[in-house]
Amino acid sequence: MITSKLTAKSQTTIPRPVRAALGLKPGDEILYEIVDGRVLIAGAHRPTVTDDPFRTFEEWRSEADTNAYADL
């Protein structure tokens, strides 16, 4: 089991094995979910600019375009 301590300011360091398992880097956000008295932790990975190369082209956001390019 991996542990860490809580400081007087309610802060802790995410242990290296946990950061590595979640692929966390400095500045990343972390998601916490409480389920049945346990806390699940996950990296809050946000889509990058390259995930949607057409996101800035508002004229291509019609339903017809979405259907036409859905299988690409």
C-alpha positions as CSV (number, residue, x, y, z in Angstrom):
1,M,0.0,0.0,0.0
2,I,1.2,3.5,-0.8
3,T,0.8,6.3,1.7
4,S,1.4,10.0,2.1
5,K,0.9,12.5,4.9
6,L,-1.4,15.4,5.2
7,T,0.2,18.7,6.2
8,A,-1.2,21.3,8.5
9,K,-2.5,23.2,5.4
10,S,-4.4,20.0,4.3
11,Q,-1.9,19.4,1.5
12,T,-0.2,16.2,0.4
13,T,2.2,15.0,-2.2
14,I,0.9,12.5,-4.7
15,P,3.4,9.7,-4.4
16,R,5.6,9.0,-7.5
17,P,4.2,5.5,-8.2
18,V,0.7,7.0,-8.3
19,R,1.7,9.9,-10.5
20,A,3.4,7.5,-12.9
21,A,0.4,5.2,-13.0
22,L,-1.9,8.1,-13.8
23,G,0.5,9.8,-16.1
24,L,0.3,13.0,-14.1
25,K,2.7,15.9,-14.7
26,P,3.1,19.2,-12.9
27,G,0.1,21.4,-13.5
28,D,-2.3,18.5,-14.3
29,E,-5.7,18.5,-12.6
30,I,-6.8,15.5,-10.5
31,L,-10.4,14.2,-10.2
32,Y,-11.7,12.7,-6.9
33,E,-14.8,10.6,-6.6
34,I,-16.2,9.3,-3.3
35,V,-17.8,5.9,-3.7
36,D,-19.0,3.8,-0.7
37,G,-16.6,5.6,1.7
38,R,-13.6,5.2,-0.6
39,V,-12.0,7.8,-2.8
40,L,-11.2,7.2,-6.4
41,I,-8.5,9.4,-8.0
42,A,-7.9,9.9,-11.7
43,G,-6.1,12.4,-13.9
44,A,-8.4,15.0,-15.4
45,H,-7.0,14.9,-18.9
46,R,-8.3,17.7,-21.0
47,P,-8.4,17.4,-24.8
48,T,-5.5,19.1,-26.5
49,V,-5.7,21.6,-29.4
50,T,-4.7,18.8,-31.8
51,D,-7.7,16.6,-30.6
52,D,-10.1,18.6,-32.8
53,P,-8.3,20.4,-35.7
54,F,-11.6,21.8,-36.9
55,R,-12.7,23.3,-33.6
56,T,-12.1,26.9,-34.7
57,F,-14.1,26.6,-37.9
58,E,-17.6,27.5,-36.8
59,E,-18.9,27.3,-40.3
60,W,-18.2,23.5,-40.3
61,R,-20.3,22.8,-37.2
62,S,-23.6,22.1,-38.9
63,E,-25.5,18.8,-38.4
64,A,-24.9,17.9,-42.1
65,D,-21.1,18.4,-41.6
66,T,-21.1,16.3,-38.4
67,N,-22.9,13.5,-40.2
68,A,-20.7,13.7,-43.3
69,Y,-17.5,13.5,-41.3
70,A,-18.6,11.1,-38.6
71,D,-16.9,8.0,-40.0
72,L,-13.5,9.6,-40.7
